[in-house]
Amino acid sequence: MTRMRETFSDAELVELGLVTGAFIALGRLHRAFGVAPMDPKTHTVLAERRMLG
């Protein structure tokens, strides 16, 4: 976080957090409602990480 604060202003960090949160929320909404069906292999990396966890 220290490196990010050296590079970005507080306002930019807030904006980055809000935009990132909005994209995550939109992606989850699309997945929940099947708006943009994805190939099952799309989330293989996440599934592998869960098994290693």
N, C-alpha and C positions, 0 to 999 in steps of 0.2 A: 504494500500500500504506500510505503514511503516513496518508492520510485514513481508511482502513479501521481502522487501529490507534487513531485518535482516537475512532472511533465504537463499535468493538467490543472486548471483552476478548480476551485470547489464547485462552481456552477457547471463546468464541463463534466465533472465526476457525477454530479446529481443527474444531469441529462443522460449520461451514459447508462447509469443505473435504471432510469425510467424507461429509456428506449429498449434496453436489454430485457427488462421485466415485461414490457409490452409485447415484444416478439416471442418470449417464452409463453406468455399467456395465450397469445393468438395461435401459436403452434399447438398448445394443449387443447384449445377449443376446437381447432380444425380436426385434430385426431379424435377427440371425443365424439364429434358429430359426423365424422367420416367425410369431411368436406374435401380433403385432398388425400385419398387413399395412398398409402406408401407400401412399397415392397417390404415384405417381412425382414429382409436382410438389412434394411435401412438402420435398424437399431441393434445390430449384432454386437457392435462395440460396447454398447451399454449393458447388454445381457452378459457379455463376457466379464465385464468389470464387476457385475453383481455376484457372479459365481466366484470370482477371486476374493471378493470383499470379506 
